[in-house]
Amino acid sequence: MNEELSLREIACLQLIALGKTNVEAGKALGLTHHTVQYHLHNAYHKLNVSNRAAAISKAYHLSLIKLPIEPPVTKSG
């Protein structure tokens, strides 16, 4: 990664990693979905990836975002 991601790019990636759409992420951040798409495109370029899944994976491995932790499944009985 040559350039650091902006705080807005990281915020967009974090929300996308949580399963939000561009529209939902935009509403959460007070942005239009087009602006979210713009920030994600810039993040893809900086991370040298071409899609959401790769961007989320790389951002996670670089400790830029956190993924949700699901509680362990327990058997009742």
N, C-alpha and C positions, 0 to 999 in steps of 0.2 A: 504494500500500500504506500503510494508516494505522498498522497495528501491526507491530512486528517479529516475525518467527517465532522461536519458542523453539528451543533447541538440539535438543530431542527431535523437534520438527516437522521441522526440517531433516534430522536423521538418518533419519527415516522417509521423507522425500521422496528422499533420496539412495539409499536401498536400493531403493525403488520404481523409481527411474530406472535402476537396475542390473538391473531385471527381476524383482525379488523379489516374491513374493506377500505379503499381510498376515501370513500365518502364518510365512513364512520371515523376514520383517523382524522380527516379534515374537521369534522364536527368537534371531536375531542380537543383538537389543537386550535380551533378557530380559524381554519384555513379552508379554501376550496379544495375539491378533490383534484383539480388540475395542479394546484400548488403542491399537494402531497405527491402527485405523480412526478412533478419536477424534482422535488427533493429526493425521491427514490431513484430516479434516473441518475442524478448526480452521485448518489451513494453507490449505485451499481458500477459506475465508471471508476470511482475512487477505489472500490474494493476489487475491481477487475473481474466482475461477474456479469451474467446476462439475464438473471431472473431472480424472483423473490426468494425462492428456496435457497439458492446459492448465497444470496446476500445475507439472509438470516443466519445461515450456517456459518459463514465467514465472520460476520459481526459477533456471533456468539463465541466462536473460537478465539477471537481477538479481545474478548471480554468487554465489548462495546455495548452489548445488550444482555439481558437476563431472560431466560425462558421460564414460563410458569412451571411450578413443581406441583404435580398432582399427588394427592395423598395416597399412601399405599392402600391397595385393595385387601380387605380382610374378609375371611369367610365367617359367616354367622353360623352359630350352631352349637 
